[in-house]
Amino acid sequence: MYPINFDLSHARYTAGPRTLRKLRILCLHGFRQNASGFKGRTASLAKKLKSIAELVFVDAPHELPFIYQIRQNCDSASELENNHPPSESCNKKFSWLVAPDHKGENDSDWKIADSPFDPLQYQKQTEGFDKSIAYLKALYSKAGPFDGILGFSQGAAMAALVCLHQQKLKGQMEFRFAILCSGFAVNMNNCQQGSINVPSLHIFGSDKGKDRQIENEASKYLASLFENGCSVVIEHDFGHIIPARPPYIDQIKDFLKRFL
């Protein structure tokens, strides 16, 4: 069994004469990220949703090696060895899906980057679903239930796959809604438009949104796979982020209030 790392720091709350239950939302980080980093990046969002939602962050099960690029003026072997910080000073990074050539490293070794950053690298990360879904089922059994699932970037791709397999997962892992941010489709070539009937909120950069990592069309395509009558699309101009300012935060709240 894979170790399960998650954050349950937010508690349910009582207001007035009756007990109210916040929506519990499982949050999946992006590629080469981790739960603590994603929690930090979404702190403003969590603060603005704290009256209605409890966000639970979890590390993905595929641990990735650290990577670095060699400086062009590095000549000696000693310079190469000292060209990166010690592993123990770095936070581990994880992913939900990996490239076919991923060797399954689960340590903190450093790896030289094969090439400069490829903005389309997400299209190559197509393996590892079985390990990730088994991990999420175990987590759901231990820390669930959850009302919804939220994914960012590759986390949104994984969340979409969970929604696609919702019928198969019934009784093991069920979500009433999904929030997919800067998402894209992976291994969904046989999925018909409008065929995923999980209520969904899609948040991504517009054509001019300056998201240099996930193309606008990729996120639009993913949104099209969900039933149109129960999906909401929010496009913004702020790049590869989840905006927490008006009017976007108000639209997010409106979507969530449907499930209270």
PyMOL commands that set and color helices and strands:
alter all, ss='L'
color gray80, all
select helices_A, chain A and resi 35-41+43-49+77-81+87-89+121-124+129-143+154-164+216-224+228-230+248-257
alter helices_A, ss='H'
color red, helices_A
select strands_A, chain A and resi 13-15+18-20+23-28+53-58+62-64+66-68+93-95+110-112+148-152+177-181+200-205+231-236
alter strands_A, ss='S'
color yellow, strands_A
deselect
rebuild
show_as cartoon
